[in-house]
Amino acid sequence: MCCMWSTSNPPDDIIGSDPLCDIEDAFQIYIDDDDAMLLYDMTLDEALVKIVTIKAKSHPEQPE
């Protein structure tokens, strides 16, 4: 996932960075500091699973 950030000049803070804000906006989720650091070090496949998990926790399905 770090391919979304500069590898020659990585950001001091992941939170509030343009790529992270784009992910939050696209998936309508909030990513905390811990999850942001995890996402930064994940492959895209791993990040996909993590983002889906975050989204599921933030928007649980209502029982019928």
Secondary structure as GFF3:
##gff-version 3
##sequence-region A 1 64
A	DSSP	three_ten_helix	2	4	.	.	.	ID=ss1
A	DSSP	alpha_helix	18	27	.	.	.	ID=ss2
A	DSSP	alpha_helix	33	40	.	.	.	ID=ss3
A	DSSP	alpha_helix	44	58	.	.	.	ID=ss4
###
